[in-house]
């Protein structure tokens, strides 16, 4: 098959970008011809994209290009003309490529993978200003709830009208968790379940838990990730377990605020802000951690960071609403707590630090191997290729 991959490739490779890169490699290994189309706003597929449409992080220009990006539409038409793909796979498009990129595909068979909420939520997180989850479809309520201003809401009316039109022309929509499927259904979009895969750890990975309680957070330092709650809960834990430590690997707009909070809570010496780490740099951090913590306020669409820990035998403490609740079996591969509940998070941290939960500081190899089998990259790509073939056949 000739497959055109389309995705907004943001700066600082996150989960979506890492998945797209693995998908491309897997499809190529299966014998398919693959081309990547993205925008110039990020890293253009780490320089590997064959087709790059103009995109920008300038907010004024972006506010217009998010409605219709004519450069993306032109680039898509050129890619279809030159590459003549059998099918297009689309992931994130709302930030830079815009719905115009999907509409420019015309009658070409299309599969849309939804791994975030941007196509159904103007703020992209389905999180209300008070930190609670929003379960209502987008509309005037987005302004009433204080999520967007009136100018923002007005700008979004044509934008989301184009998004809805573009999604209706997609042949199949895949959601990365049952939670995402339900949110899409609530917005009137039918989707099928397809979890994203997790790569196996490197062969030389060795689990060597730290002598003292050590917790690890990995991800964007943003409000919806729940780090304020984590620091507050960890400060309370630290009173009873003064040798406990927390490592925070990631970068984002909240870093300065979080560092100030750690200092004000007098836990600065027990908390390390490590900045962004590559996958290779994360391996020793995961090796030593007693638990990986994913304290998200929002409902994580899936929560690959949890799977990456589990396949390395690292227990996970995670918020229960969203995809994380589908990845974690409470007491088997981790501990769950209600999103935003500081007391419940503290209880889970204390259970790990005291040895009440996972006294061996590690998960069993059986749990890790089962997770790796259930979420293997190979089986995911095989199933996705079956979806592609069926979509092409049905379209014909």
N, C-alpha and C positions, 0 to 999 in steps of 0.2 A: 504493500500500500504506500501511497504518497500522502504524507500527513503534514498538515500545516499547524504548528503550535502557536497560539496567540496568547500573550500574557503581558500585563504591566510588570516589568521587571524592576523592582525598587532597589534603592541603594541599601547596602548592607544585607547580604543574602539571608533572608528569613526562611521560614518553613515552606512557603509557596514556591520560592525561587529554587530552593534545594530540591523540592519534589519535581519541579519542571525539568531541572537538569538531569535528575535520575531517570525521569520518564523518557527524555530524549535519548539518553544512553541506552536504556532498555529497548526502546523501539528500534534503534539502529542495530543493536545486537540481534534483534529478531529478524533482521533483514529488510526492514522498512526504510523508505526514503523519507527523511524528516527535514523540515525547514522551520526555523524559529523567527517569529515576527513580534517585535516589541517596540517600545518607544525610547526616545533618547533621554527621557527624564531620569532614568536610573542608570544602570551600567550596561544596558543593551545586551543582556544575557552574558554578562562578564566578558563582553567583546565577541561572543560567539554567534550572535544573531545575524542571519542572512539578510533580514529585512528590518530596517529601523525607521520608524515614523517619528516625525518631530513631536516632542512633548516637552513640557517645562514645569518647573516647580515654582515659577513666578505666579503668585496667587491671582493677580488680576487676569493674566492671560489664561491661567488654568480654569478660572471660573467660566470662561467662555468655551474653551476647548473641551471641557467636561460635558458640555451639552452636545456639541458636534465638533469633532476634530477632523477637518477636511484632509489634513496631511495623512492621518491614519487611514482614512477611507481610500485615498489615492494609493497609499502603499499596499493596502490589502488587494486592491484591484490589480496592481502590478504583480504582486506575488501569485495571485490566481492565474494571471495571464502567462507568466514565465514558468512557474513551477507546475501548474496544472494539477493541483492536489486532488485526491479522491475524497478527502474529508478534512474538516477543520476541527481542532480541539481548542476550546477557549476556556481560560480560567479568569483571572482578574482583568477587567477592562474598563471599569468605571472611573478610575482616577485619571488615566492618560489617553488610552486608545479611544474611549467613548463608545456609545452604542453605534455610532456611525461605522465603526470598524466591522461590527457584526453584520449590519445591514448591507455593507459593501460586498459581503460574501455571496449575495444573491441566492441562487438555488443550490449552492454547494451543500452537501450534507454537513450538519454541524452538531457537535456534542459540547455542551457547556458543563463544566465542573464548578460547583459552587463551594468555596471553602471559606467564605466570609459572608457578612450581611450587607455589603455595600449596595447590592442591587435592590434591596428592600428596605434600607434604613439610611436616611441622609447623613447620620453621624457614623454609620458603619459598625456600631457596637451593640445596638439594641439595648443600650444602657441609659437610664434616665439620669438627670443631673444629681439626684439624691443617692445615686449608686445602686438603685434597684433595677431589676430586669424589666424591660418593656415587652409586653406580650400583645400589643395592639398593632394593627396594620398602619403603615405610614399614611400621613394625610395632614389635615389641619391640626391634629393632635400633636404633631411634632413641634409646632410653635406653641400651642397651649401648654405643653409640658416643659417648655423652656429649653428644648434641645436646639432649636434654630431660631434666628431672628426672622422678622417679616421679609426683609430683602433676600435673605438666604432661602426662605420658603418659596418666595415668588420665583427666584432663579431656578429652583429645583422642579418647578411644575413642568416646563418643557423637557428638562433633562430626564425626569423619571417617566414621562410619557414616551420618550424615545427608547428608554431602557425597556419598558414593558413591551413596546412594539418589537424590539430586537429579540427579546427572550421568547416571544410568541413564535418567532421564525426559526427557533432552534429545534432540531429534531428530537433530541433527548437531553434532559437535564439530570445531572448526577449530583447528589448531596453527600458531603463527607461524614455525616452522622445522622442518626435518627432525629436528633434535636434540630439540625439544619433542615431536614426534610419537613418537619412539622412547622417550622417558621416559614418555609417557602409555601407550604400548603395554606397557611394562614394568610399569605399574601396572594393566593390564587394561582400558585405555580406548582404543577405536578412534578415530582422528581423521584429518582430511584436512589437507593442507598449504595454508595461505594466508598468504603473507608480508604483513606490514604495509607500507603505502606510505610514501614519503618526499615531503614537499612540495618544490616547486621553490624555488630561492633567489630572493630579490627581484630584479626586473629591474635595479636599480641596483647589484647586488653586483659588486665588482671584486676580482680576486685580486691582492694586492700583498704578496708575502712579505717579511718583515723582513730587513734586511741581515745579521743574525746568526742563528744557529740558535735557533729558537723552537718549543717544543712546547706543546700545549694538551690539557688534560684537561677534560672536561665531564661532570658527573653527580653523583650522591649521594656524599657523603663517608662511606662506610660500609666495613666490613671487606671485604666480598666484592668491592669494586671494585678492590682490589689497589694502593692508593696507597702503602702501606708499601714494597712492592717497587719501585714507580716512583721514589719518592724516593731509595731506596738505589742504584738503578741510575743515576739522574740525578746523584747526588753523585759517582759514579765517572766518569761522562762529563765532569762539570764540571772535573775535574782536567786533562783534555786539551783541553777546549774551554771555557775560563773565561768566554767571552762568551755561552755558551749560556744560555737562559732557559726556565723552565717556568711556565706559567700554569695555575692550577687554578680552574675556574669551577664552583661548586656549594656546597652546604651539607649538613651532616649531623653525626651524633654524633661522628665521628672528627676533626673539624677541629682541636680543641685539641691532641690527640695528634700529629697530623700537623705542626702548626706547631712543636711542641716538637722533633719529630724533625728537621725541616728546620734548626732552630737548632743542634741537637747535631751534625748533619752538616756544619755551617758552610756551608750553601748558602742561608741565609735571604735574602741579597741577590739571589740568582738565581731565587728562587721567589716567585711572587705568588699569594696566596689572595684571590680576587676575590669570593667569596660567590656567591649565586644571581643569575643573569643571565636577562633576558628574551630571547626569540628575536631581537628587534631589536638588543639589546646584544651578542648573540653574533656578529653578522655581521662587525664589524671585527676581532674576535678570530680568527675563522676566516680572514679575508682575509690576515692577517699570518702565520699559523702555517705552519711548514715541515711539520708533521705533527700530526694529532690522535692522541692515545694512549688506547687503551682496554685497560688492563692487568688486566682482571677475573680474580679467582681463580675465581669461580663460572663456570658455563657460561651466558653471557648468552643469554636465550631467543631474541633475534634480534640486537639491537645497532643500533637506529636511529641512534644517535649517529655510527656509522661511515658509514652511508648519507648522513646530512646533510653530513658532511665531503666525501665522494666527489663528490656532485653539485655541490660548490663547488670541485672540482679540488684538494682537500687530501688528500695521502696519509694512510693510517691505519696505525698500529702497533697490533696487537691480539692478544690471546690466542686460541689456535686452537681450543679446545674450546667447543662451543656454537654459537649462531647466528652469532657473529662469524666463525667459520671458514667459514660459507656465504656471508657478505657479501664477504669479502676474497679476492681472487686474488693470491697471493703474487708480488710483483714487477710486478704489473699496476696495482693500485690501492692497494697497501699491502704491509705485511710482517707475517708471523705468527710467533708464538713460543709454546712450550708454557706453559699457565697456571701462573703462579707462578715461572717460571724467570728469575731475576734476570740471570744471565749472558747468556741468549739475548735478553732485553729490552735489555740494555746494547749488545749487538752491533747490534741494529736501530736504537737511538738513534744509535749511532756511524756506522752506514751512512748515515743521513739527514744528520747533522751534517757529515760529511766529503764528502758529495756522491757517494759510491759508489752509493747508491740515489737515484733521482729527482733527478738533478743540476740539473734545471730548477726544483726546489722546488715543482713543481706536476704534477698529472695532466693528461693531454691532454683537450681538449674532447670528443673522441670517447668516451673512457671515461666522462666525466661524463654525457654525453647518453645513452649506452647504459644506464647505471644509472638515470637518470631515467625512461627509457622502460620499463625492466623493472619498476620499482617506482612507477609513476605512480599518483597518487590516483584519477584518473578511471577507469583500467582496474580498479583494486581495487574501487571502488564498483560498477562495472558487474558485475563477477563476483559480488560479495556480493549484489547485488540478484537475480542469477540463482539463487543459492543460496536466498535467501528465497522466491522464486517457486516453485522446485521443492519446497522443504520444505512450503510451504502446500498445493501441489497433492497431494503424496504423503500429507499428513495427511488431506486430504479423501477 
